[in-house]
Every structure is written in structure tokens, then in C-alpha cells.
Amino acid sequence: MGCIGMMNVPGLCGGRHCRRHRGQIDERTVFPREDYFMRLALRRAERALEHEDVPIGAVVVRGGEVWLAAHNERELRQDPTAHAR
């Protein structure tokens, strides 16, 4: 499986085109942090399951800081606009 993000096209890296494979990004410091944010979004999605909603979670990150974490509340609120807000 190829690189998944430095070219903005998942799986099409090939190793020589993205910043990660040219040695400009250190995976040890970048990706563990991204994993943390993804786990946070997944935990928020699990909260949607508590009220039998579709498990959707969202996290907004800017400058390495979480600005917002939310989950789907569409069925809970009976509001079609309440997707992970």
C-alpha cells in the first residue's frame, strides 16, 4: 500500500513524490499525533451509538490543538442538520 496523504491522492505515492518519502517529515513525531486525533473522532462516533444514531464523529484541529469534537445527534434531536455538530 502506498503513502496515504502527502500527495492528496490516497495510495498514489510510489515513494518519491511526497514530502514524507523525500525525508521532509518525520513520521515518529507527526503520525502518533494524528492517531490521537483519529482515536478522539472514533470515541465521539461511539457516543452516537449510545443513543442509537449513525456512528459519525468529527474533530477540528488547528495548529495541533483540538478546536472542536462532536458526534452525530441527528436521531437524538430529530434534526436532519445535527450531523456531528
Secondary structure, 3 states (H helix, E strand, C coil): CCCCCCCCCCCCCCCCCCCCCCCCCCHHHHHHHHHHHHHHHHHHHHHHHHCCCCCCEEEEEECCEEEEEEECCHHHHCCCCCCCC
